[in-house]
Amino acid sequence: MHNDWLRWPTDPARARLGFGADYNPEQWPRHVWDEDMRAMRAAGVNIVSLAIFSWARIQPAEDTWDFAWLDEAMDLLHSNGIAVDLATATASPPPWLTTLHPQILPVDREGRTVWPGARQHWRPTSPVFREHALRLTRALATRYGGHPALAAWHVNNELGCHNVYDYSDDAAAAFRRWLRDRYTTLEALNEAWATTFWSQGYSDWGQIIPPRLVTSHPNPAQQLDFKRFSSDALKEHLRAERAVLRELTPEVPVTTNFLLMGETKGMNYADWAAEVDFVANDHYTLPGPQSRDELSFSANLTGNLAGGRAWYLMEHSTSAVNWQPVNVAKAPGELARDSLTHVAHGADAVCFFQWRQSAAGAEKYHSAMVPHAGEDSAVFRAVVDLGARLRALDGVAGRRRIPARAAVVFDWESWWAAELDSHPTDRLRYRQEALDWYTALLDLGIRADVVPTGAPLERYDLLVAPILHVVPAGLAARLRGYVAGGGHLVTTYFSGIVDEHDRVWLGGYPGALRDLLGIRIEEFAPLLDEQRVELDNGTTGTLWTDRIDVTDPATEVLAWYKTGDQAGRAAVTWRQAGAGSAAYVSTRLGPAGLAPVLADLAGRAGVTSELPEPLRGRVELAVRGGHWFLINRTGAPVDISAVTGMPSTLEPHGVHVVRTGGT
């Protein structure tokens, strides 16, 4: 039976926090490896990911294998007490494979081949690629399955980061198979896709292709299904490699690294989470005023996808990355703050890309645990300090996150569908709206979870579901039951509009949620970029407004439009229903504008901050087991004596952990 966490090679019964990085010894002369071992021990490194981009080194030609260097690296790491998360090395096909079999290369929507020269240049649906990838996976599992250093298997790497959408003939054939499984008959597909529009009715499965470049707007239901299919195609590759690993090494856990961060949206990780023995994630901070909150949001969602169990931070950065327009180094303290925020939200392993900063190649300016400056550097000293802090926090390992009373609902299918073309506005950004609500909750000092729609929603007193655009009948029923049972639902503009086939719920917006909210909207009223609307509560709206008619006398208007085309109409509504309530916010208010609205709605739901008044908004609170993590959201010191019970200051970018007892 496979495990659901790292198989620590030594002292396996002792709970501990993992600490390490991607390790690429093949980039360095052999004498550097010995220096690495000494420095890893000094830093407290206890696990590394190995062989991620090593296919060409392991298999330099179709029938030539070179395991000697990897044997030596595995043995060396084990002799130094360092466990290995061993990759299947299938992320980047070697030149010999793409030369012999160019049909594995992806094709973009305009029919152009995506050529080798970077990474992830493979089709998720290519049977030829699958054959060679599984051959490599089997070879690695056979050779290293019994190695004492092996702690986990690492399937591929960042699946879909660069190849999520492939429009090749392989993809077209696989898409048709996927559609037949989903719809069974062409009649059902034609109905779901509304193909009577624009004469798109299909009379044979072979007529269906991916949504390649067309003269106008592709069928939206086809686009949505292609997004589902593309996520499933990558998931199927994960499952194929996993099957080989479980066949040969059933006792070794298997994972792959998700990319829960920013606008990376092609993979439905809520659907993938059950496919791995433990969830792993890569996260990199993004510049902007909500950078810290975005990190917390992503870590929070990762922890909830893991179902409260331990998860693995596979990659983040010690300082600057190399792929943003301007790559700014982290300020003192930010390396530890970023790492410990992930721990606060359930990570039991904190790892970086990468151990030693590359001297050449596309990522040579990406920071690492050992930078170009070497061990005599501020970055490496910060790494050593973090290692010591993590060892001191070993008591947190294995402790579950404590659910909050409030939650923000996150739905990949609403993200995909709400941002399709031919909509009222192309300015809408689903994840940004969700992040704004999360920031507003943090600004009020209210601890909140970020959860997928499949989570047990009834555990929350307050549920914020921004732009919940796709609402199948089953989800609508769940939300009605949630409210009837005493839950307090908050949703926003462009929610409840379509079913799972991107078909509009008729009768007026917000469709599936119309009766629950006690309002009706005949026509959307999106705003131009320069337009602003004032509300009578002193806030300002952008992006969107709605022409709301209140249809239920029980619906209370909490804020009205003062200016704009909707002046005199409702902007924010609230309706008591059963033992709970349902509220609607019809414009984008941003975090500052949401604060007064959310404070009112949270108060009506009986949800308050657990933090003392002076800390609310300045400090983020996360709770794991009997530990409070206090995370400074500001660039100034914060007095936290009211929590610690003794004179205590939380430094700028600081994290303080308070042992409160309990489990």
KOLFIGU-962127 format. One line per 10 residues: number of its first residue (from 1); their letters; for each residue x, y, z of C-alpha. Coordinates in pm, 1 decimal. Layout:
NUM = A = X Y Z  ...
***
This chain:
1 = MHNDWLRWPT = 0.0 0.0 0.0  132.4 345.3 -91.2  194.3 606.9 177.0  31.8 948.4 190.7  344.5 1138.2 294.3  719.6 1126.1 249.2  880.8 791.5 323.8  1163.0 927.5 538.7  1454.1 681.8 499.1  1583.2 732.3 853.4
11 = DPARARLGFG = 1381.4 760.6 1175.3  1053.7 736.3 978.6  830.9 762.2 1286.0  955.9 1110.5 1377.4  748.9 1396.7 1241.0  960.7 1671.4 1090.4  943.8 1955.8 841.9  1118.2 1890.8 511.6  1368.9 2150.9 390.4  1555.4 2153.4 63.1
21 = ADYNPEQWPR = 1544.8 2226.2 -308.3  1562.5 2098.6 -662.2  1913.1 1960.9 -692.4  2085.3 1943.1 -1031.4  2429.8 1790.8 -973.4  2462.4 1709.3 -1343.8  2517.3 2080.9 -1406.9  2837.9 2080.2 -1198.3  3181.5 1911.4 -1183.3  3205.2 1619.2 -941.8
31 = HVWDEDMRAM = 3412.5 1808.8 -682.5  3127.9 2057.4 -639.0  2902.1 1774.6 -520.6  3112.3 1730.7 -207.4  3091.1 2104.3 -139.9  2714.3 2075.3 -182.5  2689.4 1802.5 79.9  2881.7 2006.4 335.0  2672.8 2318.5 268.0  2346.3 2123.8 274.6
41 = RAAGVNIVSL = 2433.0 1985.6 616.0  2517.9 2337.2 736.2  2182.0 2466.0 614.0  1983.4 2176.9 760.7  1868.5 2041.8 424.3  1702.4 1702.4 464.6  1537.7 1643.4 124.4  1600.9 1732.2 -240.9  1419.0 1674.9 -569.8  1650.7 1503.4 -814.4
51 = AIFSWARIQP = 1668.3 1431.1 -1188.5  1381.0 1659.7 -1289.8  1538.0 1764.6 -1621.2  1779.6 1475.5 -1663.1  1626.0 1267.1 -1941.5  1902.5 1344.4 -2192.2  2167.9 1260.9 -1930.8  2002.0 937.0 -1821.2  1915.6 823.6 -2174.9  2150.5 999.4 -2419.5
61 = AEDTWDFAWL = 2022.7 786.1 -2709.7  1724.4 558.6 -2766.2  1904.8 243.4 -2657.9  2180.0 396.2 -2444.0  2145.7 445.7 -2069.2  2374.4 618.4 -1819.3  2278.7 567.9 -1457.1  2627.9 586.5 -1309.4  2613.1 955.4 -1219.9  2263.3 920.4 -1072.7
71 = DEAMDLLHSN = 2365.6 611.9 -873.9  2650.4 813.3 -725.9  2428.8 1114.3 -650.2  2167.3 897.2 -477.0  2431.8 721.4 -268.2  2603.9 1048.0 -180.4  2281.5 1212.3 -65.4  2187.4 910.1 142.3  2527.1 893.6 309.5  2477.0 1257.2 411.9
81 = GIAVDLATAT = 2133.3 1195.0 560.6  1940.8 1364.2 278.2  1626.2 1205.3 137.0  1536.1 1214.4 -231.7  1212.4 1305.2 -405.9  1310.0 1137.2 -732.9  1162.3 1271.2 -1054.8  1060.4 1052.4 -1344.8  1260.0 1296.7 -1563.6  989.6 1304.8 -1832.4
91 = ASPPPWLTTL = 931.3 1682.3 -1831.5  1165.5 1767.5 -2119.0  1217.2 1521.7 -2406.6  1579.7 1484.4 -2524.5  1685.5 1592.3 -2874.7  1716.8 1236.0 -3002.7  1348.4 1173.0 -2924.5  1212.7 1482.4 -3099.6  1443.2 1418.0 -3396.6  1328.7 1057.7 -3435.7
101 = HPQILPVDRE = 966.6 1135.0 -3355.7  876.7 1496.5 -3436.5  509.8 1396.1 -3411.1  535.7 1428.7 -3032.2  575.5 1808.6 -3062.8  274.9 2025.1 -2968.9  84.0 2234.1 -3222.3  -61.6 2574.2 -3135.3  -409.8 2697.3 -3227.1  -276.8 2850.2 -3549.4
111 = GRTVWPGARQ = -131.8 2518.4 -3664.6  231.1 2602.1 -3588.8  461.2 2336.7 -3447.6  610.0 2419.0 -3108.5  974.4 2328.7 -3155.2  1235.5 2193.3 -2911.7  1483.5 2426.4 -2748.8  1315.3 2501.2 -2418.0  1115.5 2248.6 -2213.9  777.5 2068.2 -2208.8
121 = HWRPTSPVFR = 781.0 2032.9 -2587.2  551.3 1730.1 -2590.5  186.7 1652.1 -2659.5  -4.0 1521.3 -2358.2  -202.3 1293.3 -2591.7  86.6 1162.0 -2802.6  98.0 779.2 -2786.7  460.8 791.4 -2902.0  563.7 1027.0 -2622.9  365.9 821.7 -2371.2
131 = EHALRLTRAL = 547.3 503.2 -2476.6  891.4 657.6 -2429.2  799.1 839.6 -2106.4  666.9 522.2 -1947.3  974.3 330.1 -2060.5  1191.9 582.9 -1876.1  962.0 577.7 -1572.4  980.2 200.0 -1557.2  1359.8 204.3 -1585.1  1392.5 450.2 -1296.6
141 = ATRYGGHPAL = 1142.6 267.2 -1076.5  1315.9 -64.4 -1140.5  1659.6 73.7 -1059.6  1582.3 301.0 -763.3  1260.6 165.8 -613.0  1456.1 -4.7 -336.4  1715.9 267.8 -283.2  1731.1 373.7 84.7  1734.4 744.8 -5.8  1403.5 734.3 -192.5
151 = AAWHVNNELG = 1132.4 928.4 -8.7  880.1 991.9 -289.2  828.4 987.1 -664.5  797.1 1316.7 -850.5  596.1 1267.8 -1172.0  714.3 1485.6 -1461.5  733.2 1852.1 -1350.6  479.3 2135.7 -1346.3  248.9 1944.4 -1580.0  85.9 2186.6 -1823.2
161 = CHNVYDYSDD = 299.0 2487.9 -1739.8  386.8 2532.8 -2109.3  192.0 2264.8 -2297.1  -158.1 2256.9 -2152.9  -327.1 2342.1 -2484.2  -226.9 2129.9 -2781.5  -426.4 2145.9 -3106.4  -252.9 1863.8 -3294.3  -417.3 1571.8 -3472.0  -335.5 1354.7 -3168.1
171 = AAAAFRRWLR = -523.1 1603.9 -2952.5  -815.5 1610.2 -3196.1  -849.1 1231.0 -3186.1  -824.8 1224.5 -2806.0  -1072.7 1513.1 -2777.9  -1328.0 1314.5 -2980.2  -1281.6 1011.2 -2753.5  -1321.4 1232.4 -2448.4  -1641.2 1383.0 -2592.5  -1787.3 1039.8 -2672.0
181 = DRYTTLEALN = -1726.9 935.9 -2311.8  -1889.9 1255.7 -2185.8  -2192.9 1273.0 -2416.6  -2231.1 919.5 -2560.6  -2430.4 1042.1 -2859.6  -2386.0 1319.0 -3115.6  -2740.1 1432.4 -3039.5  -2645.6 1497.5 -2679.1  -2329.2 1682.1 -2783.9  -2516.4 1896.9 -3036.1
191 = EAWATTFWSQ = -2767.2 1987.5 -2767.4  -2498.1 2071.0 -2510.7  -2300.7 2281.3 -2758.2  -2609.6 2453.3 -2904.5  -2483.8 2373.2 -3253.9  -2800.8 2499.9 -3417.3  -2627.1 2838.1 -3383.3  -2413.1 2928.3 -3688.1  -2491.0 2599.1 -3863.2  -2250.8 2398.7 -3650.4
201 = GYSDWGQIIP = -2449.5 2074.6 -3620.7  -2226.2 1765.1 -3631.8  -2335.4 1450.7 -3818.0  -2017.5 1250.2 -3752.0  -1769.3 1243.9 -3464.0  -1483.9 1282.8 -3710.8  -1602.9 1634.1 -3792.9  -1515.0 1762.5 -3446.3  -1180.6 1936.0 -3398.1  -1023.4 2140.1 -3117.2
211 = PRLVTSHPNP = -1107.2 2513.4 -3114.1  -830.7 2609.1 -3355.4  -796.2 2951.7 -3517.4  -1129.4 3041.9 -3678.8  -1278.8 3339.6 -3859.4  -1469.0 3470.2 -3558.1  -1553.5 3346.9 -3209.3  -1530.6 2969.1 -3150.6  -1828.2 2792.9 -2998.6  -1810.1 2877.2 -2624.8
221 = AQQLDFKRFS = -1930.1 2534.0 -2509.8  -1666.2 2375.3 -2732.8  -1402.7 2602.7 -2577.5  -1513.2 2513.2 -2224.7  -1509.4 2141.3 -2299.3  -1165.7 2172.8 -2460.6  -1037.7 2332.3 -2141.1  -1183.9 2044.4 -1941.1  -1036.5 1793.4 -2185.1  -691.7 1956.7 -2177.6
231 = SDALKEHLRA = -679.7 1940.6 -1798.5  -796.0 1578.4 -1811.9  -535.2 1487.9 -2076.8  -255.4 1602.9 -1848.0  -419.4 1427.5 -1554.8  -429.2 1109.0 -1760.1  -55.5 1135.8 -1822.3  -1.4 1177.1 -1447.5  -209.2 865.5 -1389.2  -16.4 668.1 -1651.3
241 = ERAVLRELTP = 321.7 736.8 -1490.6  171.9 683.4 -1145.4  41.7 340.1 -1250.0  393.1 225.1 -1340.9  533.7 356.9 -1013.1  263.4 193.8 -802.9  304.4 -133.8 -986.5  676.9 -149.3 -912.3  700.4 44.2 -582.9  359.6 34.6 -413.2
251 = EVPVTTNFLL = 503.4 152.2 -80.6  655.6 475.2 -218.4  424.4 781.0 -233.9  371.0 958.8 -565.4  315.9 1328.5 -624.9  353.7 1595.9 -889.3  401.4 1967.9 -842.0  95.4 2185.1 -901.4  121.5 2551.3 -998.8  -133.1 2722.0 -776.6
261 = MGETKGMNYA = -30.4 3082.6 -829.9  -132.2 3389.8 -1024.5  -306.7 3341.0 -1356.9  -197.9 2979.2 -1410.0  -543.4 2836.1 -1471.7  -534.1 2557.1 -1731.3  -519.6 2270.5 -1480.4  -819.1 2197.8 -1257.8  -624.0 2112.9 -944.6  -939.7 2053.1 -742.2
271 = DWAAEVDFVA = -995.0 1759.4 -977.7  -630.0 1649.7 -968.5  -580.7 1646.2 -591.8  -718.9 1294.4 -546.4  -468.7 1158.0 -799.8  -159.8 1211.7 -582.6  -64.5 1061.2 -249.3  13.2 1407.9 -117.9  -36.9 1748.9 -275.2  271.6 1944.4 -382.3
281 = NDHYTLPGPQ = 278.6 2300.4 -511.6  516.0 2550.7 -669.4  460.6 2916.2 -585.3  640.8 3236.4 -676.4  549.7 3578.9 -543.9  410.3 3826.7 -793.4  479.6 4200.2 -778.7  204.8 4438.3 -673.7  19.7 4567.6 -368.4  -143.7 4227.3 -300.9
291 = SRDELSFSAN = 171.6 4020.7 -341.5  173.9 3892.4 18.6  -199.9 3826.6 13.7  -172.2 3635.4 -313.9  89.5 3407.7 -157.9  -138.6 3348.2 140.0  -439.6 3291.3 -88.9  -249.7 3031.1 -293.5  -106.8 2853.0 11.1  -450.7 2854.0 173.6
301 = LTGNLAGGRA = -615.1 2701.8 -134.8  -336.4 2442.5 -162.2  -392.0 2341.2 199.4  -763.5 2300.2 138.7  -710.1 2097.8 -178.5  -497.4 1871.8 42.3  -801.7 1828.6 266.3  -616.0 1956.0 569.6  -340.7 1695.3 534.2  27.2 1784.1 502.1
311 = WYLMEHSTSA = 139.9 1917.4 165.8  476.2 1985.2 4.3  600.1 2327.0 -110.1  810.5 2189.9 -394.3  941.1 2520.2 -529.4  958.6 2884.3 -437.3  1241.9 3135.4 -457.7  1499.5 3256.4 -210.7  1505.6 3595.2 -384.5  1456.5 3720.6 -743.0
321 = VNWQPVNVAK = 1321.9 3505.7 -1025.5  1422.2 3539.9 -1390.8  1091.7 3535.8 -1581.4  913.5 3856.0 -1477.0  959.0 4182.0 -1674.1  1159.3 4323.7 -1382.7  1299.9 4075.1 -1131.9  1336.4 4236.1 -791.0  1532.6 4074.8 -508.3  1349.4 3995.9 -186.4
331 = APGELARDSL = 1394.5 4231.6 106.4  1554.4 4106.0 429.8  1309.6 3882.4 613.0  1094.5 3803.2 310.0  1256.1 3465.2 243.6  1153.5 3342.6 588.6  813.7 3514.0 582.6  719.4 3358.3 249.7  834.0 3013.7 360.8  662.1 3024.6 698.9
341 = THVAHGADAV = 336.5 3150.9 547.3  321.6 2828.3 348.1  392.0 2631.1 667.0  114.5 2824.3 841.1  -127.9 2699.1 577.1  -25.6 2335.3 606.9  304.4 2281.9 422.2  522.1 2020.1 591.1  806.1 2060.9 341.4  963.4 2390.4 232.3
351 = CFFQWRQSAA = 1178.9 2367.7 -78.1  1322.4 2602.2 -337.5  1421.5 2616.5 -699.4  1705.5 2545.5 -679.9  1995.9 2443.3 -453.0  2285.6 2601.8 -643.2  2227.4 2892.1 -882.3  2309.0 2784.4 -1239.0  2612.8 2935.2 -1405.7  2453.7 2907.8 -1750.7
361 = GAEKYHSAMV = 2121.8 2838.3 -1916.4  1782.8 3008.0 -1927.9  1744.7 3026.9 -1548.4  2093.4 3139.6 -1453.8  1956.8 3462.5 -1302.6  1696.0 3280.1 -1095.8  1793.6 3289.3 -728.3  1887.9 2975.6 -537.1  1980.5 2860.0 -187.7  2347.8 2898.2 -283.2
371 = PHAGEDSAVF = 2365.9 3207.3 -507.0  2637.4 3303.3 -754.5  2802.3 3492.1 -466.6  2843.8 3161.3 -281.2  2795.6 3075.4 83.7  2940.2 3406.9 199.1  2620.0 3588.0 109.3  2309.5 3731.3 272.7  2091.8 3482.5 84.3  2275.5 3175.8 212.2
381 = RAVVDLGARL = 2282.7 3313.3 566.2  1905.4 3361.6 544.0  1874.0 3003.9 419.3  2072.8 2872.2 717.3  1858.9 3079.1 955.1  1541.2 2942.7 797.4  1667.0 2587.2 834.7  1718.6 2646.5 1205.7  1370.0 2796.7 1242.0  1211.7 2500.9 1067.1
391 = RALDGVAGRR = 1393.0 2255.4 1293.4  1259.1 2449.3 1592.3  908.0 2416.9 1446.3  913.5 2039.5 1404.8  627.3 2025.8 1656.1  402.9 2170.5 1383.9  472.9 1880.5 1146.0  168.3 1664.3 1088.7  -66.0 1912.7 1255.8  -379.4 1993.0 1058.9
401 = RIPARAAVVF = -495.5 2340.8 971.0  -789.9 2449.3 1183.3  -1085.3 2546.8 959.9  -1199.0 2907.4 976.3  -1559.4 3024.0 1007.6  -1544.7 3207.9 675.1  -1439.4 3085.8 331.4  -1384.2 3212.4 -21.4  -1507.2 2965.8 -284.4  -1278.5 2907.2 -582.0
411 = DWESWWAAEL = -1405.7 2733.8 -895.4  -1185.4 2653.2 -1195.0  -1476.5 2607.3 -1436.1  -1616.5 2949.5 -1348.0  -1267.1 3091.8 -1402.1  -1247.8 2931.7 -1746.5  -1600.6 3019.1 -1857.6  -1623.4 3372.6 -1716.2  -1318.7 3481.3 -1916.2  -1422.6 3339.1 -2253.8
421 = DSHPTDRLRY = -1467.9 3572.9 -2549.2  -1800.2 3728.3 -2662.5  -1891.3 3836.5 -2311.8  -2019.1 4168.0 -2172.4  -1657.6 4268.6 -2101.3  -1314.7 4120.2 -2160.5  -1176.3 4309.0 -1860.5  -1314.9 4068.3 -1602.0  -1051.8 3878.0 -1404.1  -1196.5 3598.4 -1195.7
431 = RQEALDWYTA = -899.2 3528.3 -973.0  -840.8 3896.4 -901.8  -1197.3 3934.6 -773.4  -1153.3 3630.1 -548.9  -822.7 3769.8 -423.0  -984.4 4108.5 -352.0  -1237.9 3944.8 -120.5  -961.4 3750.5 51.7  -762.9 4070.9 102.6  -1073.1 4241.8 240.9
441 = LLDLGIRADV = -1116.1 3958.5 491.3  -751.9 3990.8 596.3  -795.0 4368.5 625.7  -1075.3 4302.8 875.5  -860.5 4050.8 1062.7  -1100.5 3769.5 972.1  -939.1 3432.0 916.2  -1082.9 3264.2 605.6  -1023.9 2946.1 409.6  -1003.5 2927.9 29.0
451 = VPTGAPLERY = -1194.8 2619.5 -83.9  -1313.5 2449.4 -405.4  -1684.0 2408.2 -469.4  -1659.7 2039.4 -382.0  -1549.4 2113.6 -24.2  -1790.9 2063.2 269.0  -1936.8 2414.5 248.0  -2175.7 2361.8 538.4  -1890.0 2390.0 788.9  -1864.6 2766.2 718.2
461 = DLLVAPILHV = -2085.5 3038.1 863.4  -1991.1 3286.6 590.6  -1929.7 3178.5 230.9  -1805.2 3425.7 -30.3  -1844.1 3299.8 -388.2  -1718.9 3573.6 -624.0  -1812.7 3546.6 -994.1  -1952.9 3196.9 -945.2  -2041.4 3200.3 -1313.1  -2096.6 2828.3 -1375.5
471 = VPAGLAARLR = -2371.5 2693.9 -1150.8  -2506.4 2350.2 -1246.0  -2841.9 2255.4 -1096.9  -2673.9 2040.2 -832.1  -2456.2 2324.8 -707.1  -2754.3 2561.1 -701.2  -2938.0 2309.6 -482.5  -2638.2 2279.4 -250.5  -2623.2 2657.5 -208.3  -2996.6 2677.4 -136.4
481 = GYVAGGGHLV = -2953.6 2403.5 122.3  -2652.5 2582.8 269.7  -2854.7 2902.3 319.2  -3164.5 2720.9 445.4  -2948.6 2545.8 701.8  -2816.4 2871.9 845.9  -2525.7 2960.2 616.6  -2466.1 3312.2 491.2  -2380.3 3329.6 119.8  -2224.5 3629.6 -53.6
491 = TTYFSGIVDE = -2189.8 3635.6 -431.0  -2120.1 3894.5 -698.7  -2181.6 4018.6 -1048.6  -2178.0 3761.8 -1333.7  -2263.1 3476.4 -1094.9  -2522.8 3204.1 -1147.7  -2541.1 3283.7 -1517.8  -2482.3 2950.2 -1695.7  -2503.0 2576.7 -1638.9  -2222.7 2326.5 -1695.1
501 = HDRVWLGGYP = -2269.7 2351.7 -2074.7  -2228.1 2730.7 -2072.6  -2600.6 2755.2 -2146.7  -2771.7 3058.2 -1991.7  -3026.3 3002.3 -1717.0  -3327.1 3178.3 -1869.8  -3572.4 3411.5 -1697.8  -3332.0 3687.1 -1599.7  -3000.5 3707.3 -1421.5  -2844.6 3590.9 -1190.4
511 = GALRDLLGIR = -3006.6 3279.5 -1327.0  -2964.7 2981.5 -1098.5  -2927.7 3212.0 -794.9  -3202.3 3461.3 -883.1  -3471.6 3337.2 -645.5  -3226.1 3273.8 -362.9  -3107.5 3635.6 -385.6  -3453.9 3784.2 -439.3  -3343.0 4000.3 -730.7  -3376.3 4004.1 -1109.6
521 = IEEFAPLLDE = -3149.6 4162.3 -1370.1  -3272.0 4207.3 -1727.5  -2949.3 4336.2 -1876.8  -2586.2 4363.0 -1774.9  -2427.4 4707.6 -1753.1  -2047.7 4669.9 -1771.0  -1836.3 4983.9 -1741.4  -1578.1 5129.6 -1973.9  -1220.6 5154.8 -1845.3  -1253.2 5521.7 -1748.8
531 = QRVELDNGTT = -1596.0 5491.7 -1588.9  -1651.6 5499.3 -1213.2  -1974.0 5480.9 -1013.8  -2034.2 5609.0 -663.3  -2234.1 5418.4 -404.3  -2419.0 5583.1 -117.1  -2195.2 5403.2 134.5  -1897.8 5609.5 15.8  -1737.1 5339.9 -200.5  -1654.3 5347.9 -570.7
541 = GTLWTDRIDV = -1731.2 5077.0 -823.8  -1551.2 4988.1 -1148.0  -1569.9 4726.5 -1425.4  -1934.4 4627.0 -1386.9  -2279.2 4733.7 -1271.8  -2618.8 4562.1 -1288.8  -2969.7 4691.7 -1350.5  -3115.4 4524.9 -1041.9  -3485.8 4491.1 -973.7  -3570.3 4370.7 -623.1
551 = TDPATEVLAW = -3828.6 4093.8 -660.3  -3879.0 3982.6 -300.0  -3998.4 4218.2 -25.6  -3763.9 4032.2 210.4  -3463.4 4155.7 11.1  -3294.5 4451.4 178.5  -3086.2 4702.7 -14.3  -2760.3 4765.5 171.9  -2614.9 5014.4 -77.6  -2752.8 5214.2 -370.0
561 = YKTGDQAGRA = -2588.3 5360.4 -678.0  -2555.4 5739.7 -651.7  -2406.8 5803.9 -996.1  -2393.8 5646.2 -1339.0  -2666.4 5484.9 -1545.1  -2783.4 5279.8 -1246.5  -2823.5 5581.1 -1013.4  -3112.4 5513.2 -778.6  -3091.6 5136.1 -826.0  -2971.3 4873.9 -579.4
571 = AVTWRQAGAG = -2597.8 4800.7 -577.6  -2567.4 4562.2 -280.1  -2855.6 4347.1 -158.2  -2919.1 4106.0 128.6  -3202.5 3858.2 170.3  -3276.1 3648.9 474.2  -3379.7 3297.9 370.5  -3450.7 3009.1 602.4  -3200.6 3022.4 886.2  -2940.4 3196.5 669.2
581 = SAAYVSTRLG = -2906.0 3471.2 411.3  -2787.3 3548.5 58.5  -2619.0 3874.1 -46.6  -2525.9 4016.7 -387.4  -2258.8 4273.5 -477.9  -2309.4 4406.5 -831.2  -1987.2 4597.2 -897.7  -1614.4 4562.4 -848.4  -1526.2 4752.4 -530.5  -1165.4 4641.2 -476.3
591 = PAGLAPVLAD = -1035.1 4543.3 -131.7  -1082.5 4887.0 26.0  -1436.7 4924.1 -104.7  -1529.4 4571.6 -1.6  -1420.5 4627.6 358.9  -1732.2 4816.9 481.3  -1965.6 4588.0 285.0  -1793.6 4276.8 415.2  -1783.9 4407.1 771.6  -2162.6 4445.3 760.4
601 = LAGRAGVTSE = -2221.1 4104.5 603.0  -1979.2 3928.5 838.7  -2152.7 4093.2 1133.5  -2489.6 3968.2 1012.7  -2335.3 3619.1 987.9  -2190.8 3647.8 1339.0  -1834.9 3612.4 1208.9  -1572.3 3822.2 1386.5  -1195.8 3843.6 1407.1  -1006.2 3624.2 1651.3
611 = LPEPLRGRVE = -734.7 3889.0 1676.4  -723.6 4176.6 1924.0  -846.0 4501.0 1768.0  -499.3 4664.1 1727.7  -373.3 4370.5 1520.0  -665.4 4343.9 1277.0  -556.5 4417.0 923.1  -191.9 4449.0 1022.4  -139.7 4081.8 1104.3  -261.2 3769.9 926.5
621 = LAVRGGHWFL = -359.7 3481.0 1152.5  -332.6 3116.4 1048.5  -390.4 2826.8 1288.1  -235.7 2478.2 1274.3  -308.7 2244.0 1557.0  -214.9 2424.3 1877.5  -11.9 2693.1 1699.2  -104.8 3046.7 1601.7  101.0 3188.0 1314.4  110.4 3567.6 1326.1
631 = INRTGAPVDI = 228.2 3709.1 992.4  312.5 4077.6 960.3  131.9 4219.9 655.1  302.8 4557.1 689.5  648.1 4703.3 644.5  654.6 4827.5 1003.9  697.8 4658.9 1343.3  376.4 4546.4 1514.5  330.2 4508.2 1888.7  182.1 4159.8 1944.7
641 = SAVTGMPSTL = 195.7 4160.9 2324.1  -181.7 4125.3 2338.7  -145.9 3776.5 2190.7  179.9 3657.9 2344.5  108.1 3790.6 2693.9  455.3 3944.0 2720.1  637.3 4233.3 2552.5  671.5 4118.0 2190.6  730.4 4290.9 1860.3  664.0 4137.5 1520.8
651 = EPHGVHVVRT = 930.1 4270.1 1287.6  855.3 4394.6 934.2  798.9 4089.1 711.9  812.3 3883.2 1030.2  634.1 3565.5 1138.7  584.2 3470.6 1502.8  450.0 3133.1 1613.4  259.7 3112.6 1941.2  198.0 2774.8 2106.1  -161.3 2781.6 2230.5
661 = GGT = -212.1 2418.5 2327.8  -457.8 2174.3 2175.0  -410.8 1955.6 1869.5
***
